[in-house]
Amino acid sequence: MQESIRIDGLYKSYGDVKAVQGISFKVKRGELFAFLGLNGAGKSTTISILCGQLKKDGGRVEINGKNLDETDEQIKRDLGVVFQNSVLDKALTVYDNLKTRAALYGICGQAFKTRLQELSTAFGLEDILRRPVGKLSGGQRRKVDVARALLHNPEILVLDEPTTGLDPQTRKTVWGIIAELQKRDNLTVFLTTHYMEEAAEADYVVILDGGKIAAEGTPLQLKNEYTGDFIALYIEDESKVQALGRPYERIAEGYRVQVENTSAATALVLQYPDLFTDYEIVKGKMDDVFLAVTGKKLEGGNV
């Protein structure tokens, strides 16, 4: 499968601070790639280098097979970027923001009208096109941010904490549109997020810690390697849970018991059939993976 992004031995320092320390990874064409890490992990530094906004100290970066050092301008046309902080001009209308941006890519006249109609329909922007961006809600503004990044039909969409601060319904809407575009156009999506349910939907995940790659793999591979399984046991008597001799924690209406894998969970259920009358076996979550890999919880932030 063709690689959209390939990074080999990337380095970047700010004085004595080593922001990115020799990381290497690749992103396949058409996949949803999640890039996770706490503040200072190196996420935004890497993105800034990818987008040509920051010079690297060492290593090689390729976008669609093109060396970033040799074809910077062409690479920028391959990328659409949504930064955590909106770059829209609040004084201008949605229409003027999009028109100005499109003009930078030579999209004018009928070509702009056609593309605007496509994006307005997809993102539900028809009723706010003439409204100043400063008058929009956070969710509306975020939709415009994503539409702006897609104006020139990029092959790669970079999303830096795209749904931070959005209500669940708007987050769902934004992701529904992105998923449809990814499927229809084979769009590659490069995502940083602190919402673990978004990372769980990724095709591949890289976890950064202190500027280095701490773990990588598919969500299922990472769960199997770093977390094991859990049994949600819905009983009130904690002494019975203690008798199992397994690590556990209190959850709503019961307890969550940790086991090595599904086989161990099944064996435990068969050993104590009278106890396991109301339960469910679930895989560990990406939150558990991140905690196991870094020793920290991912609660937000951006670097």
Beta strands, then each sheet from edge to edge (+ up, - down):
strand 1: 3-14
strand 2: 17-28
strand 3: 32-36
strand 4: 58-63
strand 5: 66-67
strand 6: 79-82
strand 7: 156-160
strand 8: 188-192
strand 9: 204-209
strand 10: 212-217
strand 11: 229-233
strand 12: 248-251
strand 13: 254-259
strand 14: 279-283
sheet 1: 2+ 1- 4+ 5-
sheet 2: 6+ 7+ 8+ 3+ 9+ 10-
sheet 3: 12+ 13- 11+ 14-
end
